[in-house]
Amino acid sequence: MADNVEAIQKSIKWYFIIGFILIVFSGLTVGLSYVELPTHSLNIIVGMILATIKAALVALIFMHLSHERPLIYKVLAFTVVFVLALFLLFIFSHGDPLEFPGFYNPVE
């Protein structure tokens, strides 16, 4: 926590800079919706990268996660690994359709 006026003014200035960066990235996200990149997947990937950067800035600066204990970082890292594993399972599931005997299959 800041103890003097100079430190508080410095942190407020830092919050305004990060806020401006978030506004610029939000504008880029909206602009991306009007631009057609070579593939639709590339639009999604670029949009997710911008969203990840914005979320990281909010978490680190406005939620004060940049000054947390190491255990918090370990829990966050585990969460990221778990989410990526779930995404990979979802992606792999589209390449391997399951057929259940006895259940309704609209393809037949």
C-alpha positions in Angstrom: 0.0 0.0 0.0 1.2 3.5 -0.8 2.1 5.6 2.2 2.8 8.9 0.6 1.1 11.3 -1.9 3.8 10.8 -4.6 3.3 7.0 -4.6 -0.5 7.4 -4.8 -0.2 9.8 -7.7 2.2 7.4 -9.4 -0.2 4.5 -9.0 -3.1 6.6 -10.3 -1.1 7.6 -13.3 -0.3 3.9 -13.9 -4.0 3.0 -13.7 -4.9 5.7 -16.3 -2.2 4.3 -18.6 -3.5 0.7 -18.3 -7.1 2.0 -18.7 -6.1 3.7 -22.0 -4.4 0.5 -23.2 -7.5 -1.4 -22.4 -9.6 1.1 -24.4 -7.3 0.8 -27.3 -7.4 -3.0 -27.2 -11.2 -2.9 -27.0 -11.2 -0.7 -30.1 -8.9 -3.2 -31.9 -11.3 -6.0 -30.9 -14.2 -4.1 -32.4 -12.2 -3.3 -35.5 -11.3 -6.9 -35.9 -14.9 -7.8 -36.2 -15.1 -5.6 -39.4 -11.9 -7.0 -41.0 -12.0 -10.3 -42.8 -8.6 -12.1 -42.3 -7.7 -14.9 -44.7 -9.6 -17.5 -42.6 -12.3 -17.2 -40.0 -10.2 -19.2 -37.6 -7.5 -16.5 -37.8 -10.1 -13.9 -36.8 -11.0 -16.0 -33.7 -7.3 -16.6 -32.8 -6.4 -12.9 -33.0 -9.6 -12.0 -31.0 -8.7 -14.5 -28.3 -5.1 -13.2 -28.1 -6.4 -9.6 -27.6 -8.9 -10.8 -25.0 -6.2 -12.7 -23.2 -4.0 -9.6 -23.1 -6.9 -7.5 -21.8 -7.8 -10.1 -19.1 -4.2 -10.3 -18.0 -3.9 -6.6 -17.6 -7.1 -6.4 -15.6 -6.0 -9.3 -13.4 -2.5 -8.1 -12.8 -3.1 -4.4 -12.4 -6.7 -3.8 -11.3 -7.1 -7.0 -9.3 -3.5 -6.6 -7.8 -2.4 -10.1 -8.7 1.0 -8.8 -9.6 1.9 -8.7 -5.9 0.4 -12.0 -4.6 2.0 -14.9 -2.8 3.5 -17.8 -4.9 0.6 -20.1 -4.0 -1.8 -17.9 -5.9 0.4 -18.2 -9.0 0.5 -22.0 -8.7 -3.3 -22.2 -8.5 -3.6 -19.9 -11.5 -1.1 -21.9 -13.5 -2.9 -25.1 -12.7 -6.2 -23.5 -13.8 -4.6 -22.5 -17.1 -3.3 -26.0 -17.7 -6.6 -27.5 -16.8 -8.5 -25.2 -19.2 -6.1 -25.9 -22.0 -6.5 -29.7 -21.4 -10.3 -29.3 -21.6 -10.0 -27.3 -24.8 -7.7 -30.0 -26.3 -10.2 -32.8 -25.3 -13.0 -30.8 -26.9 -10.9 -30.4 -30.1 -9.9 -34.1 -30.2 -13.5 -35.2 -29.7 -14.6 -33.8 -33.0 -12.2 -36.0 -34.8 -13.5 -39.2 -33.1 -17.2 -39.5 -33.2 -18.7 -42.0 -30.9 -21.4 -44.4 -31.8 -23.6 -45.9 -29.1 -25.5 -49.0 -30.0 -29.1 -48.8 -29.1 -29.2 -45.0 -29.1 -30.9 -42.8 -31.7 -28.4 -41.9 -34.4 -29.8 -39.2 -36.8 -27.1 -40.0 -39.4 -28.4 -43.5 -40.2 
